[in-house]
Amino acid sequence: MCSSDLGREDIFVVGDPLQAIYGWNGADRMLFDTLPDVIGRTTVLTLPNNYRCSPHIVAAARHVASQTKEPVHIRATRTTGEPVRVVGFADEEAEAKGIADLLWNYASTAGAHPWESVAILVRTNNQATVIAQAIKSAGIPVKTTRQPAEITAAISLAAQNTSRHALAAWASDTIEESLEDAERTVAGLVKQFLSDDQSGVVDGRAFAAWVTATANTQTVTPGVEILTFHGAKGREWDFVVVAGAESGLLPHSSAKTAQQKAEETRLAYVALTRAGHQLVVTWARSRNGRTSTKSPLLDGLPVMDSSPTSTSAHHSSAQVRHEPSLLDDLVSWRLRHARHMLQDPDEVCSLTDVRRLAETKPTDRKSTRLNSSHITIS
């Protein structure tokens, strides 16, 4: 941010060198180190506190990030949380089914709307298909975002205009002459786009990118999100499964140079720190018919190594869950309140006390006092 327009030459730059993951697109991690010397007369402030993740998640992420040999100053401000788990499976299909079981186990204590606080992160899009099929088969919804076909077609028409003037003319003509509601809707969005103070190139292609990113023309079906590590940057969830943590995927086999391998390590750090409360890392001993091994980035990771959870017994009972009950709503409140207060859910209220509240249904503040804690619901 530059304030030269205010008669000053201040520059304010914010960034996280541990999340520099776009070297393949021209980004340069070394700017964090060289910029202060290039600009001169700079003050560098470090912000090491992580307020979102449990101390176990921060410890695991810090262990991974330290393998870049770069300084790692991150520290957790929270004091409690569940251990990070690493779970190995026979192959990618067993991994996908195991992930479904993990999700149902989480849902059994996550309240009324558990899937909106869950994400599965993968290194490549190719991994997502088998996982999505498995969790759908297990009765777990997958979040989808769809653009109506007629809206997509209208956006394509708008994108054919190669200048601001041509785009404005298309919008005016469409509003006046088109009989298609979708085209007129998009034309209205074009006018909104042009009326904004757009910087850089302003044409049909820029509009298509803008409307896809900002306009409310898409239909979203809620559910578990399945994203790549890159796509998850800047996001956060209560429960995250990082899948496919194997050599060849993490770090990816395309990383040949030391710089590329360091970026893969930072990418793993980004994926791990998307989780706030619970984190599970999975890997397969065989993928696509080939033997695979656990990612070397996990060597020495401070986690709980696990065998696959038992199947069916867990999620079969969860699948027959009835409509959200008072207990579900209270558990959801507990998670939301913990997230807002940057605390572990058990610091807000234990599950035992939540169940007591659901059973006794207290009618005043005094009767909410329980043996193990004092609960105030606001």
Buried (B, 14 or more C-beta within 10 A) or exposed (E): EEEEEEEEEEEEEEEEBBBBBBBEEEEEBEBBEEBBEEEEEEEEEEEEEBEBBBBBBBBBBBBBBEBBEBEBEBEBBBEBBBBBBBBBBEBBBBBBBBBBBBBBBBBBEBBBBBBBBBBBBBBEEEBBEBBBBBBBEBBBEBBBEEBEEBBBBBBEBBBEBEEBEBBBEBBEEBBEEBEBEBBBBBBBBBBBBBEEEBEEEBBBBBBBEBBEEEBEBEEEEEBBBBBBBBBBBEEBBBBBBBBBBBBBBBBBEEBEEEBBBBBBBBBBBBBBBBBBBBBBBBBBBBBEEEEBEBBEBBEEBEBEEBEBBEBEEBBEEBEEBEEEEEBBBBBBBBBBBBBEEBBBBBBBBBBEBBEBBBEEEBEEEEEBEBEEBEBEEE
